[in-house]
């Protein structure tokens, strides 16, 4: 009996000694599991691209249904540091603590043309209502002077984001240039180099493909990734660094987005300028419906879902221009004319005279020999769109359309796969059935929802 009385006490003492160790071990195991799960959800894994493979049905199925983790290259130190900046809150919250209800957010996407950017920022500072909204600036890579210009903005809330996979951030590896990459019209088999040529036999140029990569990454990030905009239910206005914005632009775009549902239920977007970038407008007392232009365009989340559902069409079309890709490959796939609503007089003007990533040198002025030749008249200083106007529809859509083959520059499978990965980076889900249901639901959205 003495033995049995001592044994439970010895076991109790042993258990008390082991309990802290067991609790510590359990804490460590749980912590490791949490870190692994967090890493799996937030950090896209690297992918060794096989550039000699075509876009197989497996890849297409995966990326269209957005059910698997995106296959994105390893990030270098600069890329990681810029991605951290993307999570910083907007600046100027001390000056503009709140956004006005029903505001139209503005996204300005820029490359590396400081002379252009100064002109655009100056024009935005004079826009009526600019203090009511958020200005989000998306940078294609990191350029000190461009960053400095944006940091100097004091007329509204402003947030900067930087494309962390911009080719400009990767000097020695994809999506930049690798040492073994094919150049010009080299043959990958004969010259033992890496890459797929475009339809004209030319291999990729990182400086050129960055334009399309940036636009697609920006769209997915703004609509689905950022805390500030991923739940935004209204319209978002997109402008570029060579778009001069007139003082009445913000008020006019508010009027147009409000009128879309009643005046043009078949319109997917609203524009500040004609699709012909050289046109100033007709001067009629009438609203205008025509194809979506690339100067000052705005649309809502329903339209974005329709665009996102066509990720494969966008990413596989052999043209390095995002806008031509939309006109020739995406919009035609919707099955009907794709209209935008605009006024008869422009509220924004395209003034760029230099090509992509040019115009930053002080001795190579690209704005009309150093001077901005845009006249802002009295009619451009105040809202000039009347709600009682009727609608004139341009049924014959000019310019690039379905059937155009593209200008090339987008033949490398690595670019196509990276583009498709951007489409899925915020849409990793557990069930392929759920993803398909969401995609088909977006495709069936009635036109009226696009106008609201």
BELWO-V380718 format. One record per residue. N is the residue number from 1. PSI is psi in whole degrees, -180 to 180 (NA if undefined). BURIAL is + if it has 24 or more other C-alpha atoms within 12 Angstrom, else -. Layout:
BEGIN
N	PSI	BURIAL
N	PSI	BURIAL
END
This chain:
BEGIN
1	-36	-
2	-37	-
3	-44	-
4	-25	-
5	-35	-
6	-33	-
7	-49	-
8	-37	-
9	-40	-
10	-41	-
11	-38	-
12	-42	-
13	-42	-
14	-42	-
15	-41	-
16	-36	-
17	-34	-
18	-25	-
19	-48	-
20	-39	-
21	-42	-
22	-43	-
23	-41	-
24	-43	-
25	-43	-
26	-40	-
27	-43	-
28	-45	-
29	-46	-
30	-42	-
31	-43	-
32	-44	-
33	-41	-
34	-43	-
35	-41	-
36	-45	-
37	-43	-
38	-43	-
39	-40	-
40	-34	-
41	-32	-
42	-17	-
43	105	-
44	136	+
45	156	-
46	161	-
47	129	-
48	99	-
49	131	+
50	98	-
51	-8	+
52	-9	-
53	148	-
54	179	-
55	95	+
56	165	-
57	-30	-
58	-45	-
59	-45	+
60	-44	+
61	-43	-
62	-46	+
63	-30	+
64	-38	+
65	-9	+
66	59	+
67	-7	+
68	165	+
69	141	+
70	146	+
71	90	+
72	142	+
73	161	+
74	143	+
75	144	+
76	-178	+
77	-42	-
78	-43	+
79	-44	+
80	-39	-
81	-37	-
82	-36	+
83	-33	+
84	-38	-
85	-29	+
86	-19	+
87	1	-
88	149	-
89	164	-
90	154	+
91	169	+
92	21	+
93	-23	-
94	-29	-
95	-35	-
96	79	-
97	-24	-
98	157	-
99	145	+
100	139	-
101	135	-
102	17	-
103	156	+
104	110	+
105	151	+
106	130	+
107	121	+
108	115	+
109	133	+
110	158	+
111	-106	+
112	64	+
113	81	+
114	-39	+
115	-41	+
116	-48	+
117	-39	+
118	-42	+
119	-41	+
120	-46	+
121	-40	+
122	-42	+
123	-40	+
124	-33	+
125	-19	+
126	5	+
127	129	+
128	124	+
129	0	+
130	-28	+
131	-12	+
132	-12	+
133	178	+
134	129	+
135	117	+
136	122	+
137	121	+
138	119	+
139	136	+
140	88	+
141	-165	+
142	123	+
143	122	+
144	-46	-
145	-40	-
146	-43	+
147	-41	+
148	-40	-
149	-45	+
150	-37	+
151	-19	+
152	-3	-
153	132	+
154	9	+
155	2	+
156	173	+
157	138	+
158	134	+
159	136	+
160	140	+
161	150	+
162	128	+
163	107	+
164	-11	+
165	24	+
166	135	+
167	-24	+
168	-14	+
169	-6	+
170	83	+
171	-20	-
172	7	-
173	164	+
174	139	+
175	6	+
176	-146	+
177	127	+
178	156	-
179	-29	-
180	9	-
181	143	+
182	149	+
183	149	+
184	-118	-
185	30	-
186	153	-
187	123	-
188	-37	-
189	-46	-
190	-44	-
191	2	-
192	50	-
193	174	-
194	133	+
195	161	+
196	130	+
197	159	+
198	-175	+
199	-14	-
200	7	-
201	7	-
202	142	+
203	165	+
204	149	+
205	113	+
206	-37	+
207	-33	+
208	-46	+
209	-18	+
210	-29	+
211	-49	+
212	-40	+
213	-46	+
214	-45	+
215	-45	+
216	-43	+
217	-43	+
218	-47	+
219	-48	+
220	-37	+
221	-45	+
222	-48	+
223	-32	+
224	-10	+
225	-34	+
226	139	+
227	-38	-
228	-24	+
229	-12	+
230	-15	-
231	11	-
232	124	+
233	-8	+
234	-158	+
235	156	+
236	132	+
237	131	+
238	126	+
239	164	+
240	171	+
241	-7	+
242	33	+
243	111	+
244	128	+
245	124	+
246	157	+
247	-28	+
248	5	+
249	-46	+
250	-44	+
251	-38	+
252	-40	+
253	-31	+
254	-43	+
255	-45	+
256	-43	+
257	-32	+
258	-32	+
259	-13	+
260	-49	+
261	-38	+
262	-38	+
263	-33	+
264	74	+
265	-17	+
266	2	+
267	134	+
268	-23	+
269	179	+
270	144	+
271	150	+
272	-11	+
273	159	+
274	158	+
275	-27	+
276	109	+
277	-16	+
278	-12	-
279	147	-
280	-4	+
281	166	+
282	-21	-
283	12	-
284	168	-
285	67	-
286	146	+
287	160	+
288	136	+
289	125	+
290	-172	+
291	153	+
292	125	+
293	175	+
294	12	+
295	113	+
296	63	+
297	146	+
298	142	+
299	174	+
300	-175	+
301	-32	+
302	-42	+
303	-40	+
304	-39	+
305	-36	+
306	-39	+
307	-46	+
308	-34	+
309	-16	+
310	34	+
311	-42	+
312	-43	+
313	-41	+
314	-49	+
315	-20	+
316	-8	+
317	129	+
318	73	+
319	131	+
320	-5	+
321	127	+
322	-39	+
323	-41	+
324	-37	+
325	-43	+
326	-46	+
327	-40	+
328	-22	+
329	-39	+
330	-58	+
331	-44	+
332	-27	+
333	-10	+
334	-13	+
335	4	-
336	175	-
337	140	+
338	105	+
339	155	+
340	155	+
341	134	+
342	170	+
343	172	+
344	0	+
345	133	+
346	148	+
347	8	+
348	152	+
349	136	+
350	123	+
351	3	+
352	132	+
353	-2	+
354	157	+
355	-171	-
356	129	+
357	31	+
358	169	+
359	4	+
360	-16	+
361	136	-
362	-28	-
363	9	-
364	65	-
365	136	-
366	1	+
367	84	+
368	56	-
369	36	-
370	-6	-
371	137	-
372	113	+
373	67	-
374	124	+
375	123	-
376	112	+
377	173	-
378	-36	-
379	-17	-
380	-1	+
381	-13	+
382	158	-
383	132	+
384	28	+
385	127	+
386	134	+
387	-22	-
388	-5	-
389	152	-
390	-168	-
391	129	+
392	125	-
393	125	+
394	95	-
395	-30	-
396	110	-
397	117	+
398	-180	-
399	-157	-
400	135	+
401	-178	+
402	138	+
403	-22	-
404	132	-
405	-22	-
406	157	+
407	0	+
408	-163	+
409	0	+
410	46	+
411	-16	+
412	128	+
413	-27	+
414	-40	+
415	-42	+
416	-40	+
417	-37	+
418	-41	+
419	-45	+
420	-33	+
421	-36	+
422	-34	+
423	-27	+
424	-2	+
425	-20	+
426	15	+
427	30	+
428	119	+
429	170	-
430	-21	-
431	126	-
432	-31	-
433	-41	-
434	-43	-
435	-43	+
436	-38	-
437	-42	-
438	-41	+
439	-45	+
440	-34	-
441	-42	-
442	-38	+
443	-26	+
444	4	-
445	131	-
446	151	-
447	-35	+
448	-31	-
449	-26	+
450	-25	+
451	-19	+
452	NA	+
END
